Amino acid sequence: MRVADLRAAFGRTVGRARALAYRILDTVPPVRRTVDELVRVEIVDRAMVIGAQALLALLPLLIVLASFLPHEAIALAVDRFEDVLGITGGGHAAVQEGVSSVEGSGGTGIDAEAVRRTTGIIGILITLFSATSFSRAIQRMYERVWQLEHRGGVVGRRRCLSWLFGWLIASQLIAGVTWVEKALDIPVLEPLWFLLAAALNSVIWWWSMRVLLFSRVPWRELAFPAAVTGTALTIYTGGSSIVMPTYVAQSARQFGTLGLVLAVATWLVGFAGVMVVTATVGRVVAEDQMIRAFATRWVRRLRPAPATSPAAPRPEARPPRPPAA
């Protein structure tokens, strides 16, 4: 058989398989639309861009900001970084080894004095300007999910920078929940801490979607995508404590400090992938008429019927008046 015949046969097989897959997906329209939307959004490309921008733009900003913060705040940030990525055991030892190799860091891995000396006003402004690339990558992703035109220029950069600082500050609420959970250390309350963290994450990303989309999408339409995003990211960060320790330890053992960078990059890309998928799925589910009708029927069934008050007795009929004489 010639090569051309093999290519033609392979093309026909792929075409039939694709047609069969679409026929199966057509039986459940929300699933078909979800797949189409994920292909349109280009989930892999968006996740890679957001993860790369977080690594290349966000981390330098955090280092510059940390150089002007007290030592206790920097140490707390390092601990939070290890908690979120699930760096424990061998990975923790590798981080501490890399941290201790930096002289004058005070145990944080950041030479604050050197950063203050070498970073002037212009350097800080350039760092802040470049950090907006992370927030602009998220903005473009949300605009692509909701099929909106891009808002750029000075107004867009100012909005993205404002969101970035607000997001960093609001994210400390999650760190506060983690700190209280560790301080109490009551296993029975684990579901409560999870629900609280998921609720806080949902509110943060609800506000983030509204801000980055320039209020072009109503709050009500963003509620479900934000709830899905917040819950999924809480599960993702919680699952990191199970998966990441072994991966970080192996990467650090094989590649040293570069292995830690690779582990962080992998985690960031996965974090971004969860954001893209949950935003897309949340929008599809929130706008699908079939799911809306199904949810409305269930809400009506679960809603208690209004109590009916007994009918008031009708007044007795008056006797007819006698005819006038």
C-alpha positions as a Markdown table, in Angstrom:
| # | Residue | x | y | z |
|---|---|---|---|---|
| 1 | Met | 0.0 | 0.0 | 0.0 |
| 2 | Arg | 1.3 | 3.4 | -0.9 |
| 3 | Val | 2.0 | 6.2 | 1.6 |
| 4 | Ala | -0.8 | 8.3 | 0.0 |
| 5 | Asp | -3.3 | 5.5 | 0.6 |
| 6 | Leu | -2.2 | 5.2 | 4.2 |
| 7 | Arg | -2.6 | 8.9 | 4.8 |
| 8 | Ala | -6.1 | 8.8 | 3.2 |
| 9 | Ala | -7.1 | 5.8 | 5.4 |
| 10 | Phe | -5.8 | 7.5 | 8.5 |
| 11 | Gly | -7.7 | 10.7 | 7.6 |
| 12 | Arg | -10.9 | 8.8 | 7.1 |
| 13 | Thr | -10.5 | 7.0 | 10.4 |
| 14 | Val | -9.8 | 10.3 | 12.3 |
| 15 | Gly | -12.8 | 11.9 | 10.6 |
| 16 | Arg | -15.1 | 9.1 | 11.6 |
| 17 | Ala | -13.9 | 9.1 | 15.1 |
| 18 | Arg | -14.4 | 12.9 | 15.3 |
| 19 | Ala | -17.9 | 12.6 | 13.9 |
| 20 | Leu | -18.7 | 9.8 | 16.4 |
| 21 | Ala | -17.4 | 11.9 | 19.3 |
| 22 | Tyr | -19.5 | 14.9 | 18.3 |
| 23 | Arg | -22.6 | 12.8 | 17.9 |
| 24 | Ile | -22.1 | 11.5 | 21.4 |
| 25 | Leu | -21.5 | 15.0 | 22.7 |
| 26 | Asp | -24.6 | 16.3 | 20.9 |
| 27 | Thr | -26.7 | 14.1 | 23.2 |
| 28 | Val | -25.8 | 16.5 | 26.1 |
| 29 | Pro | -25.7 | 20.0 | 24.6 |
| 30 | Pro | -23.9 | 21.6 | 27.7 |
| 31 | Val | -21.1 | 19.1 | 27.4 |
| 32 | Arg | -20.7 | 19.8 | 23.7 |
| 33 | Arg | -20.7 | 23.6 | 24.2 |
| 34 | Thr | -18.1 | 23.2 | 27.1 |
| 35 | Val | -15.8 | 21.3 | 24.8 |
| 36 | Asp | -16.2 | 23.9 | 22.0 |
| 37 | Glu | -15.6 | 26.7 | 24.4 |
| 38 | Leu | -12.4 | 25.1 | 25.8 |
| 39 | Val | -11.1 | 24.7 | 22.3 |
| 40 | Arg | -12.0 | 28.3 | 21.4 |
| 41 | Val | -10.4 | 29.7 | 24.6 |
| 42 | Glu | -7.2 | 27.7 | 23.9 |
| 43 | Ile | -6.8 | 26.5 | 27.4 |
| 44 | Val | -3.2 | 25.3 | 27.2 |
| 45 | Asp | -1.9 | 28.5 | 25.6 |
| 46 | Arg | -3.8 | 30.7 | 28.2 |
| 47 | Ala | -2.5 | 28.6 | 31.1 |
| 48 | Met | 1.1 | 28.7 | 29.9 |
| 49 | Val | 0.9 | 32.5 | 29.4 |
| 50 | Ile | -0.5 | 33.2 | 32.8 |
| 51 | Gly | 1.9 | 30.8 | 34.5 |
| 52 | Ala | 4.9 | 32.3 | 32.8 |
| 53 | Gln | 3.8 | 35.8 | 33.5 |
| 54 | Ala | 3.3 | 34.9 | 37.2 |
| 55 | Leu | 6.8 | 33.5 | 37.4 |
| 56 | Leu | 8.6 | 36.2 | 35.4 |
| 57 | Ala | 6.6 | 39.3 | 36.5 |
| 58 | Leu | 4.9 | 38.6 | 39.8 |
| 59 | Leu | 7.9 | 37.1 | 41.7 |
| 60 | Pro | 10.2 | 40.1 | 41.1 |
| 61 | Leu | 7.5 | 42.4 | 42.3 |
| 62 | Leu | 7.2 | 40.3 | 45.5 |
| 63 | Ile | 10.9 | 40.4 | 46.0 |
| 64 | Val | 11.1 | 44.2 | 45.6 |
| 65 | Leu | 8.2 | 44.7 | 48.0 |
| 66 | Ala | 9.6 | 42.2 | 50.5 |
| 67 | Ser | 12.9 | 44.1 | 50.6 |
| 68 | Phe | 11.0 | 47.1 | 52.1 |
| 69 | Leu | 9.0 | 45.0 | 54.6 |
| 70 | Pro | 10.0 | 43.9 | 58.1 |
| 71 | His | 11.9 | 40.6 | 58.5 |
| 72 | Glu | 8.9 | 39.0 | 60.2 |
| 73 | Ala | 6.7 | 39.7 | 57.2 |
| 74 | Ile | 9.2 | 38.3 | 54.8 |
| 75 | Ala | 9.6 | 35.1 | 56.9 |
| 76 | Leu | 5.8 | 34.8 | 57.0 |
| 77 | Ala | 5.6 | 35.1 | 53.2 |
| 78 | Val | 8.2 | 32.4 | 52.8 |
| 79 | Asp | 6.2 | 30.1 | 55.1 |
| 80 | Arg | 3.0 | 30.8 | 53.2 |
| 81 | Phe | 4.8 | 30.1 | 49.9 |
| 82 | Glu | 5.9 | 26.6 | 51.3 |
| 83 | Asp | 2.4 | 25.9 | 52.6 |
| 84 | Val | 0.6 | 26.7 | 49.3 |
| 85 | Leu | 3.0 | 24.6 | 47.3 |
| 86 | Gly | 3.0 | 21.8 | 49.8 |
| 87 | Ile | 6.8 | 22.0 | 50.2 |
| 88 | Thr | 7.6 | 19.8 | 53.2 |
| 89 | Gly | 10.1 | 17.2 | 54.1 |
| 90 | Gly | 12.9 | 17.0 | 51.5 |
| 91 | Gly | 11.5 | 20.0 | 49.6 |
| 92 | His | 11.5 | 22.1 | 52.7 |
| 93 | Ala | 15.1 | 21.1 | 53.4 |
| 94 | Ala | 16.1 | 22.1 | 49.8 |
| 95 | Val | 14.4 | 25.5 | 50.2 |
| 96 | Gln | 16.2 | 26.1 | 53.5 |
| 97 | Glu | 19.5 | 25.1 | 52.0 |
| 98 | Gly | 19.0 | 27.5 | 49.1 |
| 99 | Val | 17.8 | 30.2 | 51.5 |
| 100 | Ser | 20.8 | 29.9 | 53.8 |
| 101 | Ser | 23.2 | 30.2 | 50.8 |
| 102 | Val | 22.3 | 33.8 | 50.4 |
| 103 | Glu | 24.3 | 36.0 | 52.8 |
| 104 | Gly | 22.6 | 38.8 | 54.6 |
| 105 | Ser | 19.2 | 37.4 | 53.9 |
| 106 | Gly | 18.2 | 36.8 | 57.5 |
| 107 | Gly | 16.9 | 33.4 | 56.6 |
| 108 | Thr | 14.5 | 34.6 | 54.0 |
| 109 | Gly | 16.6 | 34.2 | 50.8 |
| 110 | Ile | 16.3 | 37.9 | 50.0 |
| 111 | Asp | 19.2 | 40.3 | 50.5 |
| 112 | Ala | 17.1 | 43.2 | 51.5 |
| 113 | Glu | 19.9 | 45.7 | 51.8 |
| 114 | Ala | 21.3 | 44.9 | 48.4 |
| 115 | Val | 17.8 | 45.2 | 46.8 |
| 116 | Arg | 17.4 | 48.6 | 48.5 |
| 117 | Arg | 20.7 | 49.8 | 47.3 |
| 118 | Thr | 20.3 | 48.7 | 43.7 |
| 119 | Thr | 16.6 | 49.5 | 43.3 |
| 120 | Gly | 15.8 | 53.1 | 42.9 |
| 121 | Ile | 12.5 | 54.9 | 42.2 |
| 122 | Ile | 12.9 | 54.2 | 38.5 |
| 123 | Gly | 13.6 | 50.5 | 39.1 |
| 124 | Ile | 10.5 | 50.2 | 41.4 |
| 125 | Leu | 8.3 | 51.8 | 38.7 |
| 126 | Ile | 9.7 | 49.5 | 36.0 |
| 127 | Thr | 9.0 | 46.5 | 38.3 |
| 128 | Leu | 5.5 | 47.7 | 38.9 |
| 129 | Phe | 4.9 | 48.3 | 35.2 |
| 130 | Ser | 6.1 | 44.8 | 34.3 |
| 131 | Ala | 4.1 | 43.2 | 37.0 |
| 132 | Thr | 0.9 | 44.3 | 35.3 |
| 133 | Ser | 1.7 | 41.8 | 32.6 |
| 134 | Phe | 0.4 | 39.1 | 34.9 |
| 135 | Ser | -2.9 | 40.8 | 35.6 |
| 136 | Arg | -3.2 | 41.7 | 31.9 |
| 137 | Ala | -2.8 | 38.0 | 31.0 |
| 138 | Ile | -5.6 | 37.1 | 33.3 |
| 139 | Gln | -7.7 | 40.0 | 31.9 |
| 140 | Arg | -7.2 | 38.8 | 28.4 |
| 141 | Met | -8.2 | 35.3 | 29.4 |
| 142 | Tyr | -11.5 | 36.5 | 31.0 |
| 143 | Glu | -12.2 | 38.7 | 28.0 |
| 144 | Arg | -11.7 | 35.7 | 25.7 |
| 145 | Val | -13.9 | 33.5 | 27.8 |
| 146 | Trp | -16.7 | 36.1 | 27.8 |
| 147 | Gln | -16.0 | 37.1 | 24.2 |
| 148 | Leu | -15.4 | 40.8 | 24.9 |
| 149 | Glu | -13.1 | 43.3 | 23.3 |
| 150 | His | -9.8 | 44.0 | 25.0 |
| 151 | Arg | -9.5 | 47.1 | 27.1 |
| 152 | Gly | -5.9 | 48.3 | 27.1 |
| 153 | Gly | -4.1 | 51.6 | 27.2 |
| 154 | Val | -3.3 | 53.6 | 30.2 |
| 155 | Val | -6.8 | 53.0 | 31.7 |
| 156 | Gly | -6.4 | 49.3 | 31.3 |
| 157 | Arg | -2.9 | 49.2 | 32.9 |
| 158 | Arg | -4.1 | 51.3 | 35.8 |
| 159 | Arg | -7.0 | 49.0 | 36.4 |
| 160 | Cys | -4.8 | 45.9 | 36.2 |
| 161 | Leu | -2.3 | 47.4 | 38.6 |
| 162 | Ser | -5.0 | 48.3 | 41.1 |
| 163 | Trp | -6.5 | 44.9 | 40.9 |
| 164 | Leu | -3.0 | 43.3 | 41.4 |
| 165 | Phe | -2.5 | 45.1 | 44.7 |
| 166 | Gly | -6.0 | 44.5 | 45.8 |
| 167 | Trp | -5.7 | 40.8 | 45.0 |
| 168 | Leu | -2.4 | 40.5 | 46.9 |
| 169 | Ile | -3.9 | 42.1 | 49.9 |
| 170 | Ala | -7.2 | 40.1 | 49.7 |
| 171 | Ser | -5.2 | 36.9 | 49.4 |
| 172 | Gln | -3.9 | 37.4 | 52.8 |
| 173 | Leu | -7.3 | 36.5 | 54.1 |
| 174 | Ile | -6.7 | 33.0 | 53.0 |
| 175 | Ala | -3.3 | 33.0 | 54.7 |
| 176 | Gly | -5.1 | 34.2 | 57.9 |
| 177 | Val | -7.5 | 31.2 | 57.7 |
| 178 | Thr | -4.6 | 28.8 | 57.2 |
| 179 | Trp | -2.8 | 30.4 | 60.2 |
| 180 | Val | -5.9 | 30.0 | 62.5 |
| 181 | Glu | -6.4 | 26.4 | 61.3 |
| 182 | Lys | -2.8 | 25.5 | 62.2 |
| 183 | Ala | -3.0 | 27.4 | 65.5 |
| 184 | Leu | -6.1 | 25.5 | 66.6 |
| 185 | Asp | -5.2 | 22.2 | 65.0 |
| 186 | Ile | -8.7 | 20.6 | 65.5 |
| 187 | Pro | -9.3 | 17.9 | 62.9 |
| 188 | Val | -13.1 | 18.0 | 63.4 |
| 189 | Leu | -13.1 | 21.6 | 62.1 |
| 190 | Glu | -11.4 | 20.7 | 58.8 |
| 191 | Pro | -14.6 | 20.9 | 56.7 |
| 192 | Leu | -15.4 | 24.3 | 58.3 |
| 193 | Trp | -11.9 | 25.7 | 57.3 |
| 194 | Phe | -12.3 | 24.3 | 53.8 |
| 195 | Leu | -15.8 | 25.9 | 53.4 |
| 196 | Leu | -14.5 | 29.2 | 54.8 |
| 197 | Ala | -11.4 | 29.2 | 52.4 |
| 198 | Ala | -13.6 | 28.3 | 49.4 |
| 199 | Ala | -16.1 | 31.1 | 50.3 |
| 200 | Leu | -13.3 | 33.7 | 50.6 |
| 201 | Asn | -11.7 | 32.5 | 47.4 |
| 202 | Ser | -15.0 | 32.7 | 45.6 |
| 203 | Val | -15.6 | 36.3 | 46.8 |
| 204 | Ile | -12.1 | 37.3 | 45.8 |
| 205 | Trp | -12.4 | 35.9 | 42.3 |
| 206 | Trp | -16.0 | 37.2 | 41.9 |
| 207 | Trp | -14.6 | 40.7 | 42.6 |
| 208 | Ser | -11.6 | 40.0 | 40.3 |
| 209 | Met | -13.8 | 39.0 | 37.3 |
| 210 | Arg | -15.9 | 42.1 | 37.7 |
| 211 | Val | -12.9 | 44.4 | 37.9 |
| 212 | Leu | -10.8 | 42.9 | 35.1 |
| 213 | Leu | -13.9 | 42.8 | 32.8 |
| 214 | Phe | -14.5 | 46.5 | 33.5 |
| 215 | Ser | -18.0 | 45.8 | 34.8 |
| 216 | Arg | -19.2 | 44.7 | 31.4 |
| 217 | Val | -20.7 | 41.5 | 32.8 |
| 218 | Pro | -23.3 | 41.7 | 35.6 |
| 219 | Trp | -22.5 | 40.5 | 39.1 |
| 220 | Arg | -25.2 | 37.9 | 38.8 |
| 221 | Glu | -23.7 | 36.2 | 35.8 |
| 222 | Leu | -20.3 | 36.1 | 37.4 |
| 223 | Ala | -21.5 | 34.5 | 40.7 |
| 224 | Phe | -21.5 | 30.9 | 39.5 |
| 225 | Pro | -18.1 | 31.0 | 37.6 |
| 226 | Ala | -16.6 | 32.7 | 40.7 |
| 227 | Ala | -17.9 | 30.0 | 43.0 |
| 228 | Val | -16.6 | 27.2 | 40.8 |
| 229 | Thr | -13.2 | 29.0 | 40.5 |
| 230 | Gly | -12.9 | 29.6 | 44.3 |
| 231 | Thr | -13.8 | 26.0 | 45.2 |
| 232 | Ala | -11.6 | 24.5 | 42.6 |
| 233 | Leu | -8.6 | 26.6 | 43.6 |
| 234 | Thr | -9.1 | 25.8 | 47.2 |
| 235 | Ile | -9.1 | 22.1 | 46.3 |
| 236 | Tyr | -6.0 | 22.6 | 44.1 |
| 237 | Thr | -4.0 | 24.4 | 46.8 |
| 238 | Gly | -5.1 | 21.8 | 49.4 |
| 239 | Gly | -4.1 | 18.9 | 47.1 |
| 240 | Ser | -0.7 | 20.5 | 46.6 |
| 241 | Ser | 0.3 | 19.4 | 50.1 |
| 242 | Ile | -0.2 | 15.8 | 49.0 |
| 243 | Val | 1.4 | 15.9 | 45.5 |
| 244 | Met | 4.0 | 18.6 | 45.6 |
| 245 | Pro | 6.3 | 17.5 | 48.4 |
| 246 | Thr | 7.5 | 14.4 | 46.6 |
| 247 | Tyr | 7.8 | 16.2 | 43.3 |
| 248 | Val | 9.7 | 19.2 | 44.8 |
| 249 | Ala | 12.1 | 16.9 | 46.7 |
| 250 | Gln | 12.9 | 14.9 | 43.5 |
| 251 | Ser | 13.3 | 18.0 | 41.4 |
| 252 | Ala | 15.6 | 19.6 | 44.0 |
| 253 | Arg | 17.6 | 16.5 | 44.3 |
| 254 | Gln | 18.2 | 16.2 | 40.6 |
| 255 | Phe | 18.5 | 19.8 | 39.5 |
| 256 | Gly | 19.2 | 21.7 | 42.7 |
| 257 | Thr | 17.8 | 25.3 | 42.8 |
| 258 | Leu | 16.7 | 24.9 | 39.2 |
| 259 | Gly | 14.5 | 22.0 | 40.3 |
| 260 | Leu | 12.7 | 24.3 | 42.7 |
| 261 | Val | 12.1 | 26.8 | 39.9 |
| 262 | Leu | 10.7 | 24.1 | 37.7 |
| 263 | Ala | 8.4 | 22.9 | 40.5 |
| 264 | Val | 7.1 | 26.4 | 41.1 |
| 265 | Ala | 6.6 | 26.9 | 37.3 |
| 266 | Thr | 4.7 | 23.7 | 37.1 |
| 267 | Trp | 2.5 | 24.6 | 40.0 |
| 268 | Leu | 1.7 | 28.1 | 38.5 |
| 269 | Val | 0.8 | 26.6 | 35.2 |
| 270 | Gly | -1.5 | 24.2 | 36.9 |
| 271 | Phe | -3.0 | 27.0 | 38.9 |
| 272 | Ala | -3.7 | 29.0 | 35.7 |
| 273 | Gly | -5.1 | 26.0 | 34.0 |
| 274 | Val | -7.7 | 25.6 | 36.8 |
| 275 | Met | -8.6 | 29.3 | 36.4 |
| 276 | Val | -9.2 | 28.9 | 32.7 |
| 277 | Val | -11.2 | 25.7 | 32.9 |
| 278 | Thr | -13.4 | 26.8 | 35.8 |
| 279 | Ala | -14.1 | 30.2 | 34.2 |
| 280 | Thr | -15.2 | 28.5 | 30.9 |
| 281 | Val | -17.2 | 25.8 | 32.5 |
| 282 | Gly | -18.8 | 28.3 | 34.9 |
| 283 | Arg | -19.9 | 30.5 | 32.1 |
| 284 | Val | -21.4 | 27.6 | 30.1 |
| 285 | Val | -23.3 | 26.3 | 33.0 |
| 286 | Ala | -24.6 | 29.7 | 34.1 |
| 287 | Glu | -25.8 | 30.5 | 30.6 |
| 288 | Asp | -27.2 | 27.2 | 29.5 |
| 289 | Gln | -31.0 | 27.2 | 29.3 |
| 290 | Met | -31.4 | 23.5 | 29.9 |
| 291 | Ile | -29.5 | 23.6 | 33.2 |
| 292 | Arg | -31.3 | 26.8 | 34.2 |
| 293 | Ala | -34.7 | 25.2 | 33.7 |
| 294 | Phe | -33.6 | 22.0 | 35.6 |
| 295 | Ala | -32.2 | 24.1 | 38.5 |
| 296 | Thr | -35.4 | 26.2 | 38.6 |
| 297 | Arg | -37.6 | 23.1 | 38.9 |
| 298 | Trp | -35.5 | 21.7 | 41.7 |
| 299 | Val | -35.5 | 25.0 | 43.6 |
| 300 | Arg | -39.3 | 25.1 | 43.3 |
| 301 | Arg | -39.6 | 21.5 | 44.6 |
| 302 | Leu | -37.3 | 22.2 | 47.6 |
| 303 | Arg | -39.0 | 25.5 | 48.4 |
| 304 | Pro | -41.7 | 25.0 | 51.1 |
| 305 | Ala | -45.2 | 25.7 | 50.0 |
| 306 | Pro | -46.6 | 28.9 | 51.5 |
| 307 | Ala | -49.0 | 28.3 | 54.4 |
| 308 | Thr | -52.6 | 29.0 | 53.4 |
| 309 | Ser | -54.8 | 30.7 | 56.0 |
| 310 | Pro | -58.3 | 29.4 | 56.5 |
| 311 | Ala | -60.9 | 31.3 | 54.6 |
| 312 | Ala | -62.8 | 33.9 | 56.5 |
| 313 | Pro | -66.5 | 33.2 | 57.1 |
| 314 | Arg | -68.7 | 35.0 | 54.7 |
| 315 | Pro | -71.1 | 37.5 | 56.3 |
| 316 | Glu | -74.7 | 36.4 | 56.7 |
| 317 | Ala | -77.1 | 37.7 | 54.2 |
| 318 | Arg | -79.4 | 40.5 | 55.4 |
| 319 | Pro | -83.1 | 39.8 | 55.3 |
| 320 | Pro | -84.9 | 41.6 | 52.5 |
| 321 | Arg | -86.4 | 44.9 | 53.4 |
| 322 | Pro | -90.2 | 45.1 | 53.5 |
| 323 | Pro | -91.8 | 47.0 | 50.7 |
| 324 | Ala | -92.6 | 50.6 | 51.4 |
| 325 | Ala | -96.3 | 51.2 | 52.3 |
